[in-house]
Amino acid sequence: MAQQPAPRHPIAVKWEVNDLQLAGLSWGNPQEKPLLALHGWLDNAASFAYLAPLLEGYNVVALDLTGHGQSARRSTDASYQIWDDLPEILGVIDALGWDSFQLVGHSRGAIIATLLASAFPEKVRALVLLDALTPQPVAEQTFPAQLRKALQEKPRLQARSNRIFPSVEEAVATREASGLDAAAARILVERNLRPCPGGVTWTTDARLRGASAVKLSKGQINAVLGALTMPTLLLLAEDSSLQMPGLADYAIQYIERLSVRTVEGGHHFHMEFGVNEIALQLQQFLSSIQECESA
């Protein structure tokens, strides 16, 4: 099996938004077309280390979402609902001076991107979603039980210490075990670690593993999808174990300007051997939009 190319080194970037220190990585020239990239659950900005350098003509900015990578954790009274990052994302967009931009999200980041694009469609010129779209809808009558679960888990997770590894290699091995190859796992893991007595431990906030207090109903999700007025590309992995069943058919019902394609690889296909093909599909999709806008 062919290996993905070695990633080019990005520029580290930082912001302060709503009294939170946020970090990220940037590829390309700030004068090029703006593209914001949002990573998945327990990942970080390095999730785009292979894909971003291949997107020629774009200034790709990838964030470490709060509680991930080198960005700050939220205060003890706060939560990590999928919409909680939106104010900070909007603050970063303002700091970058972007009136509009292309938006790419992977997994949990794709779900957050969908929410952002539905609330501010005038800002998002095109939306690219990697192996996710929305959370699984739940029945409204489950709300009390869901709320109870979240409230019970929060204090336990606040008191929880992250696992300590004697070496970086042992931490990397945990991500390899989930299906990533060694190089991709190391890129992600190193950005999610900090030194501690006894070795290294995760920077990731343990509260990210807790239940959400509120889950969206089918009606709410349908409204979100119906508000996506921009051209949208949904790339689904052939070998993903995290995909919502029937996702493509569901999306087609509600998103007017949607293209759906299935690509080779697993859930992290944008970090696998086929990343060049993924980049080509993104470039073609984004270029076709620009041609239509200039026609």
Secondary structure, DSSP 8 states (H G I E B T S, - for coil): ----------EEEEEEETTEEEEEEEES-TTSEEEEEE--TT--GGGGTTTGGGSTTEEEEEE--TTSTTS----TT----TTTTHHHHHHHHHHHT-SSEEEEEETHHHHHHHHHHHH-TTTEEEEEEES--S-----GGGHHHHHHHHHHHHHHHHT----EESSHHHHHHHHHTTT--HHHHHHHHHHTEEEETTEEEE-S-GGGGS--S----HHHHHHHHHT--S-EEEEEETT-SS--TTHHHHHHHH-TTEEEEEESS-TTGGGSTTHHHHHHHHHHHHHHHHHHHH-
